[in-house]
Amino acid sequence: MRARIGRLGMMASAALAFVVSAVHTAPVAVAQDRLVRIDGSSTVFPVTEAVAEEFQNSTRGRVKVTVGISGTGGGFKKFCRGETDISNASRPILALEMALARENGVEYFELPICFDALTVAVNKDNTWATSMTIEELKRLWEPEAQGKIMRWSQVREGWPEHKIDLFGAGSDSGTFDYFTEAVVGKAKSSRGDFTGSEDDNVLVRGLEGSRYALGFLPYAYFAENEGRLRAVAIDWEEDEHGPMLPNMDNVVKGLYNPLSRPLFLYVNKSSYETKPWVKQFVDYYLEHAAELAEEVKYLPLPARAYEMARDRLRSGQTGTAFGGVPEVGVSVEEILSRQPTQ
């Protein structure tokens, strides 16, 4: 396997329209006939890109895989209209998206594929914010904070009087939905006066450019830029562990809460059952997800979880385990044990 994490830093702002496809010597007509269309989360993108590259190599170019990154919400819009075979998602499908899928006759499999440690990061020269409580983050990010909580000193006494430069995932991102659900208590409930982008590299550059910046982004993008940024340890008052940094050990031990989250693939049932190359790709994904997720700095699921995902495909269990409502702190085994609903 080839190292890929460095490629994250090469994705520019125009990456929302970016399409990944490996170059092969197979005839164009064959590749076009055997096409796997994927879009969605920029968070899940590094894992799916890695799997797509290895899969295309294994088929010697007989199957072409395209991977777009229009964000979780943008990906679901396409997926629920039947325009893509697979949707990358950093949160579960929501009720309005479920309704759109039903309207268009799209049935789907919901497959957790790895974990992410959503990271609150600051500039490397920030010497004061080594840890923050969820309550402090809520005070900073809730809608009522807009135009009012503007300086570091308003978050914690003794911190600088300087204005905070805020950066975060764009509103069409599953990362934005998950962060606001976990921190504020309601998905999409946030102040609006921050720099938002579905391109995580924009967030990295913003955090790097201001000593007084704070933002949130997926762990893989933080890990790629760890020499340029610093992670803030998170202290969740409902836990007794104290402040915890976002790293794989803390996620595995269940200590990094409430910002640990599973990442998902949503697979169009018709595509899986009627296009053998889509089935081949999805099966390959589940077989190699653990190794390739670790390669791009995400946490693999337990082996049992991948087998449960295969069982879901074999038994034809379509739908979501969440019922269209996001949840925080649900184990992957519980997700896969629930009876999904369409």
Secondary structure per residue as TSV (DSSP state, phi and psi in degrees):
chain	resnum	aa	ss	phi	psi
A	1	M	-	360.0	144.2
A	2	R	-	-99.7	144.5
A	3	A	-	-66.8	135.8
A	4	R	-	-127.0	-14.2
A	5	I	G	-60.1	-27.5
A	6	G	G	-63.1	-20.0
A	7	R	G	-69.7	-20.8
A	8	L	G	-59.8	-38.9
A	9	G	G	-71.2	-8.8
A	10	M	G	-95.7	-4.6
A	11	M	-	-79.8	121.0
A	12	A	-	-92.9	-179.7
A	13	S	G	-59.0	-31.3
A	14	A	G	-73.0	5.6
A	15	A	G	-66.0	-16.0
A	16	L	G	-61.5	-24.6
A	17	A	G	-102.6	8.5
A	18	F	-	-73.4	142.7
A	19	V	-	-129.8	128.7
A	20	V	B	-98.6	129.0
A	21	S	-	-153.5	128.9
A	22	A	-	-71.5	152.7
A	23	V	-	-92.1	127.5
A	24	H	-	-133.3	169.6
A	25	T	-	-97.1	2.1
A	26	A	S	-66.8	151.8
A	27	P	-	-57.6	140.8
A	28	V	H	-58.3	-41.4
A	29	A	H	-59.1	-39.2
A	30	V	H	-66.0	-46.1
A	31	A	H	-62.0	-38.0
A	32	Q	H	-69.7	-35.2
A	33	D	H	-70.4	-32.6
A	34	R	S	-114.0	77.3
A	35	L	E	-115.7	131.0
A	36	V	E	-105.8	116.9
A	37	R	E	-101.5	120.8
A	38	I	E	-129.5	141.8
A	39	D	E	-149.5	171.0
A	40	G	E	130.7	-136.0
A	41	S	-	-63.0	133.1
A	42	S	T	-71.9	-22.5
A	43	T	T	-68.1	-43.8
A	44	V	T	-79.1	-18.7
A	45	F	H	-48.5	-48.2
A	46	P	H	-58.5	-38.1
A	47	V	H	-69.5	-48.7
A	48	T	H	-65.4	-37.3
A	49	E	H	-59.7	-45.3
A	50	A	H	-62.3	-44.7
A	51	V	H	-63.8	-42.8
A	52	A	H	-60.4	-42.5
A	53	E	H	-62.8	-48.2
A	54	E	H	-65.6	-39.0
A	55	F	H	-64.8	-46.3
A	56	Q	H	-61.6	-39.0
A	57	N	H	-62.5	-39.9
A	58	S	H	-68.0	-26.7
A	59	T	T	-94.4	1.7
A	60	R	T	55.7	37.4
A	61	G	T	81.6	6.8
A	62	R	S	-75.5	-17.6
A	63	V	S	-126.0	136.1
A	64	K	E	-108.5	134.3
A	65	V	E	-119.4	123.7
A	66	T	E	-108.3	137.3
A	67	V	E	-127.7	105.4
A	68	G	-	-91.6	164.0
A	69	I	-	-136.0	69.8
A	70	S	S	-91.7	10.7
A	71	G	H	91.3	158.7
A	72	T	H	-58.4	-48.0
A	73	G	H	-64.1	-45.0
A	74	G	H	-63.6	-38.5
A	75	G	H	-64.8	-41.4
A	76	F	H	-64.2	-35.2
A	77	K	H	-58.9	-45.2
A	78	K	H	-68.3	-44.4
A	79	F	H	-62.5	-44.5
A	80	C	H	-74.3	-12.4
A	81	R	T	-92.5	-0.7
A	82	G	T	81.0	20.3
A	83	E	-	-89.5	-16.8
A	84	T	-	-129.1	160.0
A	85	D	S	-86.0	-32.5
A	86	I	E	-140.6	142.7
A	87	S	E	-121.9	124.0
A	88	N	E	-76.4	135.7
A	89	A	E	-143.9	133.8
A	90	S	S	-100.3	12.0
A	91	R	S	-153.6	164.4
A	92	P	-	-69.4	160.4
A	93	I	-	-64.2	141.2
A	94	L	-	-97.8	167.0
A	95	A	H	-58.6	-43.5
A	96	L	H	-64.8	-35.8
A	97	E	H	-70.4	-38.0
A	98	M	H	-60.3	-42.3
A	99	A	H	-63.7	-39.9
A	100	L	H	-64.5	-40.4
A	101	A	H	-62.8	-44.4
A	102	R	H	-61.4	-42.5
A	103	E	H	-59.0	-33.4
A	104	N	T	-100.3	8.4
A	105	G	T	68.3	28.8
A	106	V	-	-96.5	113.8
A	107	E	-	-97.9	152.2
A	108	Y	E	-149.8	154.3
A	109	F	E	-100.4	136.3
A	110	E	E	-104.2	116.1
A	111	L	E	-126.2	106.9
A	112	P	E	-63.8	139.6
A	113	I	E	-126.2	-20.6
A	114	C	E	-171.2	177.7
A	115	F	E	-108.4	153.3
A	116	D	E	-126.9	148.4
A	117	A	E	-109.4	94.5
A	118	L	-	-58.1	126.7
A	119	T	E	-111.6	128.7
A	120	V	E	-90.7	123.0
A	121	A	E	-127.8	154.2
A	122	V	E	-132.9	171.9
A	123	N	E	-61.9	147.1
A	124	K	T	-62.5	-22.6
A	125	D	T	-90.1	2.6
A	126	N	-	-74.0	116.5
A	127	T	-	-104.6	-2.5
A	128	W	S	-106.8	-40.8
A	129	A	-	-88.9	71.2
A	130	T	S	-79.6	-26.5
A	131	S	E	-148.0	155.8
A	132	M	E	-144.1	147.7
A	133	T	E	-86.0	160.0
A	134	I	H	-62.2	-34.2
A	135	E	H	-64.3	-39.5
A	136	E	H	-65.5	-40.8
A	137	L	H	-64.9	-39.2
A	138	K	H	-62.4	-45.0
A	139	R	H	-58.7	-32.4
A	140	L	H	-80.6	-34.9
A	141	W	H	-105.5	-13.5
A	142	E	S	-66.1	156.9
A	143	P	G	-54.7	-34.8
A	144	E	G	-67.3	-14.8
A	145	A	G	-78.3	-17.2
A	146	Q	T	-59.7	127.0
A	147	G	T	74.4	-1.5
A	148	K	T	-119.3	-53.6
A	149	I	-	-91.4	95.2
A	150	M	-	-118.6	-18.7
A	151	R	B	-119.9	152.9
A	152	W	G	-58.4	-36.6
A	153	S	G	-64.3	-19.3
A	154	Q	G	-82.0	-14.5
A	155	V	T	-86.1	-44.9
A	156	R	S	-148.2	134.3
A	157	E	T	-59.8	135.6
A	158	G	T	97.8	-14.6
A	159	W	S	-80.3	163.7
A	160	P	-	-59.5	153.0
A	161	E	S	-76.8	-2.6
A	162	H	S	-71.2	149.1
A	163	K	B	-64.1	139.9
A	164	I	-	-85.7	131.6
A	165	D	E	-97.0	112.2
A	166	L	E	-99.3	137.9
A	167	F	E	-134.9	142.3
A	168	G	E	-164.6	172.6
A	169	A	E	-62.7	146.6
A	170	G	-	-66.1	161.6
A	171	S	T	-67.8	-13.6
A	172	D	T	-92.5	6.0
A	173	S	S	-97.0	141.0
A	174	G	H	-65.8	-26.6
A	175	T	H	-63.6	-41.1
A	176	F	H	-61.8	-45.3
A	177	D	H	-60.8	-46.1
A	178	Y	H	-68.1	-43.5
A	179	F	H	-60.8	-46.7
A	180	T	H	-67.2	-36.3
A	181	E	H	-63.7	-46.3
A	182	A	H	-72.4	-36.2
A	183	V	H	-95.8	-50.5
A	184	V	T	-86.0	-29.8
A	185	G	S	105.1	-1.1
A	186	K	S	-150.8	126.8
A	187	A	T	-60.2	137.6
A	188	K	T	71.7	4.5
A	189	S	-	-89.6	107.0
A	190	S	-	-157.0	157.0
A	191	R	-	-62.9	154.6
A	192	G	S	-106.7	-6.8
A	193	D	-	-91.6	59.8
A	194	F	S	-137.8	162.7
A	195	T	E	-84.3	113.3
A	196	G	E	-112.8	146.6
A	197	S	E	-158.5	143.0
A	198	E	S	-79.0	-10.7
A	199	D	-	-93.2	107.6
A	200	D	H	-66.1	-22.6
A	201	N	H	-69.4	-27.3
A	202	V	H	-62.8	-40.0
A	203	L	H	-66.5	-42.4
A	204	V	H	-58.6	-46.7
A	205	R	H	-64.4	-37.3
A	206	G	H	-65.1	-43.8
A	207	L	H	-66.2	-38.1
A	208	E	H	-69.3	-27.3
A	209	G	H	-85.7	-7.9
A	210	S	-	-138.9	125.8
A	211	R	T	-61.5	-24.8
A	212	Y	T	-103.4	21.1
A	213	A	E	-86.7	152.6
A	214	L	E	-145.4	141.3
A	215	G	E	-159.3	177.1
A	216	F	E	-129.7	144.4
A	217	L	E	-160.8	163.2
A	218	P	-	-62.3	151.4
A	219	Y	H	-61.3	-38.2
A	220	A	H	-59.7	-37.5
A	221	Y	H	-74.1	-33.1
A	222	F	H	-66.6	-47.0
A	223	A	H	-60.3	-37.3
A	224	E	H	-64.1	-25.5
A	225	N	T	-121.9	28.6
A	226	E	T	-62.2	-27.7
A	227	G	T	-74.5	-14.5
A	228	R	T	-105.7	-17.8
A	229	L	E	-128.5	173.8
A	230	R	E	-136.7	134.9
A	231	A	E	-81.3	145.5
A	232	V	-	-98.0	129.4
A	233	A	E	-69.8	138.0
A	234	I	E	-104.7	128.3
A	235	D	E	-110.8	105.6
A	236	W	-	-94.4	118.9
A	237	E	T	-60.1	-24.0
A	238	E	T	-77.3	-13.8
A	239	D	S	-97.7	163.9
A	240	E	S	-109.8	10.8
A	241	H	S	-88.0	-15.0
A	242	G	-	80.8	-171.6
A	243	P	-	-62.1	135.2
A	244	M	B	-128.0	134.5
A	245	L	-	-82.8	153.0
A	246	P	-	-79.5	99.2
A	247	N	-	-143.6	166.4
A	248	M	H	-65.5	-34.7
A	249	D	H	-62.2	-44.4
A	250	N	H	-67.1	-33.3
A	251	V	H	-68.7	-46.3
A	252	V	H	-58.5	-41.0
A	253	K	T	-81.9	0.0
A	254	G	T	71.2	28.5
A	255	L	-	-99.0	-20.8
A	256	Y	S	-95.7	86.5
A	257	N	T	-124.6	151.2
A	258	P	T	-97.9	25.3
A	259	L	T	-99.6	7.5
A	260	S	E	-81.1	141.0
A	261	R	E	-152.6	148.0
A	262	P	E	-79.8	151.3
A	263	L	E	-110.5	152.3
A	264	F	E	-128.6	153.7
A	265	L	E	-110.7	137.7
A	266	Y	E	-113.3	125.7
A	267	V	E	-115.8	126.0
A	268	N	E	-64.4	121.4
A	269	K	H	-60.4	-42.9
A	270	S	H	-62.9	-42.6
A	271	S	H	-61.7	-42.7
A	272	Y	H	-64.4	-37.2
A	273	E	H	-89.4	-23.2
A	274	T	H	-111.0	-13.4
A	275	K	-	-116.7	101.0
A	276	P	H	-56.0	-32.6
A	277	W	H	-70.5	-29.0
A	278	V	H	-69.7	-45.0
A	279	K	H	-58.6	-43.7
A	280	Q	H	-60.3	-41.7
A	281	F	H	-67.1	-46.0
A	282	V	H	-63.4	-43.4
A	283	D	H	-62.5	-40.8
A	284	Y	H	-62.6	-41.0
A	285	Y	H	-58.0	-50.5
A	286	L	H	-65.2	-31.5
A	287	E	H	-71.0	-35.5
A	288	H	H	-110.8	0.9
A	289	A	H	-60.2	-40.3
A	290	A	H	-60.7	-49.3
A	291	E	H	-65.3	-45.1
A	292	L	H	-76.7	-31.1
A	293	A	H	-61.6	-44.0
A	294	E	H	-64.2	-36.1
A	295	E	H	-62.6	-33.9
A	296	V	T	-101.8	24.5
A	297	K	T	75.6	22.1
A	298	Y	-	-105.2	169.0
A	299	L	E	-99.6	121.8
A	300	P	E	-64.2	154.1
A	301	L	-	-76.9	162.0
A	302	P	-	-59.8	150.0
A	303	A	H	-55.5	-35.7
A	304	R	H	-61.2	-34.7
A	305	A	H	-66.8	-39.8
A	306	Y	H	-66.2	-35.7
A	307	E	H	-68.1	-38.3
A	308	M	H	-64.6	-35.8
A	309	A	H	-65.1	-41.1
A	310	R	H	-62.6	-39.6
A	311	D	H	-61.2	-38.5
A	312	R	H	-62.2	-41.1
A	313	L	H	-67.2	-45.2
A	314	R	H	-63.6	-36.4
A	315	S	H	-87.1	-5.9
A	316	G	T	72.0	29.1
A	317	Q	-	-79.1	97.0
A	318	T	-	-92.7	164.1
A	319	G	B	105.7	-171.9
A	320	T	B	-118.3	147.8
A	321	A	S	-82.5	-2.3
A	322	F	S	-106.2	-12.3
A	323	G	T	66.3	22.4
A	324	G	T	84.0	5.6
A	325	V	-	-122.0	123.4
A	326	P	-	-66.9	147.6
A	327	E	-	-132.3	153.3
A	328	V	S	-115.9	138.1
A	329	G	S	80.5	24.6
A	330	V	-	-93.6	130.2
A	331	S	-	-70.8	153.8
A	332	V	H	-67.1	-33.3
A	333	E	H	-63.9	-39.5
A	334	E	H	-64.9	-41.6
A	335	I	H	-55.8	-47.7
A	336	L	H	-79.0	-14.1
A	337	S	H	-86.8	-19.0
A	338	R	S	-72.5	151.1
A	339	Q	-	-78.9	114.4
A	340	P	-	-70.8	152.9
A	341	T	B	-124.1	145.4
A	342	Q	-	-90.5	360.0
